[in-house]
Amino acid sequence: MMTKSMLMLRRRHGFVLLLVLLFVSGCVRTPSEPRESMALQPPVVHPLDSPAGPDSREPNLFATDDGRVILSWVEKGSENRYRLRFVVRTSKVWSDARTVAEGANWFINWADFPSVISLNDGSFAAHWLVKSGAGTYAYDVNVARAEDGGDWSKPIVPHADKTQTEHGFVSLLPLTDGRIGAIWLDGRNFSNTQHGEGDHGAAKANMTLRYAAIDRSGTVSDEAVLDERVCECCQTAATMTETGAVVVYRDRSPDEVRDIYVVRYQAGQWSSPQPVHVDGWKIDGCPVNGPSISAYGRQVAVAWYTEAGNNPRVNVAFSKDAGASFGPPHQIDDGDAVGRVGVAMLPDGGVYVCWLSGTVESGAIKVRRVTADGTLGPVAIVATSDISRSSGFPRLARMGDEILFAWTEFGKPSYVRTAIAGLN
């Protein structure tokens, strides 16, 4: 028969056990349950006249520190020539379109596209991809600078390996000292293997993530290998914080887990690669679906796509310490996620995230606001869209109190379309 003291002891032990379980469960980082707020209003998206003409594709957006947005795109010319063009949006008006470069030997791809950014001294930098050999994926990175966006310098190749292999999926950074920071996927270790989009995972060599800086004279320095083994054809993304550069990309483990990783440049050196979150997505081929990053001060947000556990979803995670650590991810899609994400951070620490969703029969570019604590605003549709590769990757950027969107409207010819929404 149980005495009163024995009963009290059992209750005390049970209470202590409950406290231990609660403490342990609180220390395990798991994806947060989505929380929707009726107080947040859906963004009201308005079509915007695009400055891009017919046969335009692969748009990119870059938000400058002084409140402008640069829109760049690839445009097809005559005789299979392509050119990289861009405009700057200031005070709700597009500038005249200008051409950075053009050529007949460019590598043109729906997932690996050029960019134009603004540097800290007000000049511009751009990158595009040029074929280096007969192989399908033999191409080099070309980087150029222009003082006023008109007269561009002779292009510089930031990698010196001279192999006829893949060099692409570039992210450019405006370094604080006026140099251009370039991050890219480097395939020099693939020089004796055959690989291609969709079957990169079958290759035996490793794709690497590399970095170099380019000064005003075109001198390349500070070359570094940031990761020795990464996913072969997912976009990289990079941003500057108060304490330095932060780069995100899709890693590739020896057993083919391909989660999103981060490296940071702090106190004159690059950190070792760390996962933004351990999704555990094991896949034998490259999903061609890279992350997006945005920062404001020391606040950083990363958005990405994963199918870990056979559950397609779009996640976003926040950092308050310039990317040194991230909180648990918040799933932000509303079903049928395809990925191809973009993220833009707000001064209050929240973000707007856009992504592609739908089926072969019907797709859409969607956007929603997410607060810093993971609360979700309503989903809004930016535009209906084909979800095939030809539709590319929708982009977004914040410009003051507005969010600007750009995407490829697939067709014959294709068009770069744009839209805008006010911040709620």
MOLINMO-V501025 format. One record per pair of residues at least 6 apart in sequence whose ideal C-beta (glycine too) atoms are under 7 Angstrom apart, sorted by the first residue. I is the first residue (numbers start at 1). J is the second residue. Records with the same first field share a line. If there is no record, write none. Layout:
# MOLINMO-V501025
I: J ; J
This chain:
# MOLINMO-V501025
29: 328
30: 328
31: 315 ; 328 ; 329 ; 331
32: 328 ; 329 ; 330 ; 374
34: 330 ; 331 ; 376
35: 374 ; 375 ; 376
36: 376
37: 375 ; 376 ; 377
40: 369 ; 377 ; 378 ; 424
41: 424
42: 377 ; 378 ; 379 ; 380
43: 367 ; 369 ; 380 ; 403 ; 421 ; 424
44: 421 ; 422
45: 380 ; 382 ; 419 ; 421
46: 419 ; 420 ; 421
47: 419
48: 418 ; 419 ; 420
50: 415 ; 416 ; 417 ; 418
51: 87 ; 94 ; 97
52: 73 ; 75 ; 415 ; 416
53: 75
54: 413 ; 415
55: 75 ; 76 ; 413 ; 414
56: 73 ; 75 ; 414 ; 415 ; 416
57: 73 ; 74 ; 392 ; 408 ; 414 ; 416
58: 73 ; 74 ; 113 ; 392 ; 408
59: 71 ; 72 ; 73 ; 395 ; 406 ; 407 ; 408 ; 416
60: 72 ; 113 ; 114 ; 115 ; 395
61: 69 ; 70 ; 71 ; 395 ; 396 ; 397 ; 404 ; 406
62: 69 ; 70 ; 115 ; 116 ; 117 ; 118 ; 397
63: 69 ; 397 ; 398 ; 399
64: 70 ; 118
67: 399 ; 400
68: 88 ; 89 ; 90 ; 399
69: 89 ; 397 ; 399 ; 404
70: 86 ; 88 ; 116 ; 117 ; 118
71: 86 ; 87 ; 89 ; 406
72: 84 ; 85 ; 86 ; 114 ; 115 ; 116
73: 85 ; 416
74: 82 ; 84 ; 108 ; 113 ; 114
75: 82 ; 83 ; 85
76: 82
77: 83 ; 102
79: 104
80: 104
81: 102 ; 103 ; 104
82: 102 ; 103 ; 106 ; 108
83: 99 ; 101 ; 102
84: 100 ; 101 ; 114 ; 126 ; 128
85: 97 ; 98 ; 99
86: 98 ; 100 ; 116
87: 94 ; 95 ; 97
88: 95
89: 399 ; 404
98: 149 ; 150
100: 116 ; 126 ; 144 ; 152
101: 128 ; 144 ; 152 ; 155
103: 130
105: 130 ; 131
106: 128 ; 129 ; 130 ; 131
107: 129 ; 130 ; 131 ; 139
110: 389 ; 390 ; 392
111: 233 ; 235 ; 288 ; 393
112: 129 ; 168 ; 169
114: 126 ; 127 ; 128
115: 126 ; 127 ; 170 ; 172
116: 124 ; 126
117: 125 ; 172 ; 174
118: 124 ; 174
119: 125 ; 174 ; 178 ; 180
120: 174 ; 176 ; 178
121: 178
123: 145 ; 146 ; 147
124: 145 ; 146 ; 149
125: 143 ; 145 ; 172 ; 180
126: 144
127: 141 ; 142 ; 143 ; 170 ; 172
128: 142
129: 139 ; 141 ; 168
130: 139 ; 140 ; 142
131: 138 ; 139
132: 138 ; 139 ; 140 ; 164
133: 164
135: 164
136: 196
137: 166 ; 195 ; 196
138: 164 ; 165
139: 166 ; 167 ; 168
140: 157 ; 167
141: 157 ; 158 ; 159 ; 167 ; 168 ; 170 ; 182 ; 184
142: 155 ; 157
143: 155 ; 156 ; 158 ; 180 ; 182 ; 214
144: 152 ; 153 ; 155
145: 153 ; 180 ; 216
146: 152 ; 153
153: 218
156: 214 ; 218 ; 220
158: 182 ; 212 ; 214 ; 220
159: 167 ; 186 ; 210
161: 188
163: 188 ; 191
165: 187 ; 188 ; 190 ; 191
166: 185 ; 187 ; 190
167: 184 ; 186 ; 187
168: 184 ; 185
169: 184 ; 185 ; 233 ; 234 ; 235 ; 236
170: 182 ; 183 ; 184
171: 183 ; 236 ; 237 ; 238 ; 247
172: 180 ; 181 ; 182
173: 181 ; 238 ; 240 ; 245
174: 240
175: 181 ; 213
178: 216
179: 213 ; 214 ; 215
180: 213 ; 214
181: 211 ; 213 ; 245
182: 211 ; 212 ; 214
183: 209 ; 211 ; 236 ; 238 ; 247
184: 210
185: 207 ; 209 ; 230 ; 236
186: 208 ; 210
187: 207
189: 205 ; 206 ; 208
190: 203 ; 205
193: 203 ; 204 ; 205
195: 203 ; 232
197: 233 ; 288
198: 285
199: 285
200: 232 ; 233 ; 285 ; 286
201: 256 ; 284 ; 285 ; 286
206: 228 ; 229
207: 230 ; 232
208: 225 ; 227 ; 228 ; 230
209: 226 ; 227 ; 230 ; 236 ; 249
210: 224 ; 225 ; 226
211: 224 ; 226
212: 220 ; 222 ; 223
213: 221 ; 222
214: 220
224: 270
226: 247 ; 263 ; 270
227: 251 ; 261 ; 263 ; 273
229: 252
230: 249 ; 250 ; 251 ; 252
231: 250 ; 251 ; 252 ; 258 ; 286
232: 286
233: 286 ; 288
234: 249 ; 250 ; 286 ; 287 ; 288 ; 289 ; 290
235: 290
236: 247 ; 249 ; 290
237: 248 ; 290 ; 291 ; 292 ; 293
238: 245 ; 246 ; 247 ; 293
239: 246 ; 293 ; 294 ; 295
240: 295
241: 295 ; 298 ; 300 ; 322 ; 323
242: 297 ; 298 ; 322
243: 266 ; 298 ; 322
244: 264 ; 265 ; 266
245: 264 ; 265
246: 262 ; 264 ; 293 ; 295 ; 300 ; 322 ; 323
247: 262 ; 263
248: 260 ; 261 ; 262 ; 276 ; 291 ; 293 ; 302
249: 261 ; 290 ; 291
250: 258 ; 260 ; 290 ; 291
251: 258 ; 259 ; 261 ; 273
252: 258
255: 282
256: 282 ; 283 ; 284
257: 280 ; 281 ; 282
258: 281 ; 283
259: 275 ; 278 ; 279 ; 280 ; 281
260: 275 ; 276 ; 291 ; 302 ; 304
261: 273 ; 274 ; 275 ; 276
262: 274 ; 276 ; 323
263: 270 ; 271 ; 273
264: 271 ; 323 ; 324
276: 302 ; 317 ; 326
277: 317 ; 326 ; 329
279: 306 ; 308
280: 308
281: 306 ; 307 ; 308
289: 305 ; 339 ; 340
291: 302 ; 303 ; 304 ; 341
292: 303 ; 341 ; 342 ; 343
293: 300 ; 302 ; 343
294: 301 ; 343 ; 344 ; 345 ; 351
295: 345
296: 345 ; 347
298: 320 ; 321 ; 322
299: 320 ; 345 ; 349
300: 319 ; 322 ; 323
301: 316 ; 318 ; 343 ; 345 ; 351
302: 316 ; 317 ; 326
303: 314 ; 315 ; 316 ; 341 ; 343 ; 353
304: 315 ; 341
305: 314 ; 337 ; 339 ; 341
306: 313 ; 315
312: 337
313: 331 ; 333 ; 337
314: 331 ; 332 ; 333 ; 337 ; 339 ; 341 ; 353 ; 355
315: 329 ; 330 ; 331 ; 332
316: 329 ; 330 ; 332 ; 343 ; 351 ; 353 ; 370
317: 326 ; 327 ; 328 ; 329
318: 326 ; 327 ; 372
319: 325 ; 326
330: 370 ; 374
332: 353 ; 368 ; 370 ; 376
333: 355 ; 357
334: 379
336: 357 ; 358 ; 359
337: 355 ; 357
338: 356 ; 357 ; 358 ; 387
339: 355 ; 356
340: 355 ; 356 ; 393 ; 394
341: 353 ; 354 ; 355
342: 354 ; 394 ; 395 ; 396
343: 351 ; 353
344: 351 ; 352 ; 396 ; 397 ; 398 ; 403
345: 351
346: 398 ; 423
348: 372
349: 372
350: 369 ; 370 ; 371 ; 372
351: 370
352: 367 ; 369 ; 396 ; 403
353: 367 ; 368 ; 370
354: 365 ; 366 ; 367 ; 382 ; 394 ; 396 ; 405
355: 366
356: 363 ; 365 ; 385 ; 387 ; 394
357: 363 ; 364 ; 366
358: 364 ; 387
360: 387
363: 384 ; 385 ; 386 ; 387
364: 381 ; 384 ; 385
365: 382 ; 383 ; 385 ; 394 ; 407
366: 379 ; 380 ; 381 ; 382
367: 380 ; 382
368: 376 ; 377 ; 378 ; 379 ; 380
369: 377 ; 424
370: 376
382: 394 ; 405 ; 419
383: 407 ; 417 ; 419
385: 391 ; 407
386: 410
388: 410
390: 410
391: 408 ; 410
392: 407 ; 408
394: 405 ; 407
395: 406
396: 403 ; 404 ; 405
397: 404
401: 422 ; 423
402: 420 ; 421 ; 422 ; 423
403: 420 ; 421 ; 423
404: 418 ; 420
405: 418 ; 419
406: 416 ; 418
407: 417
408: 414 ; 416
409: 415 ; 417
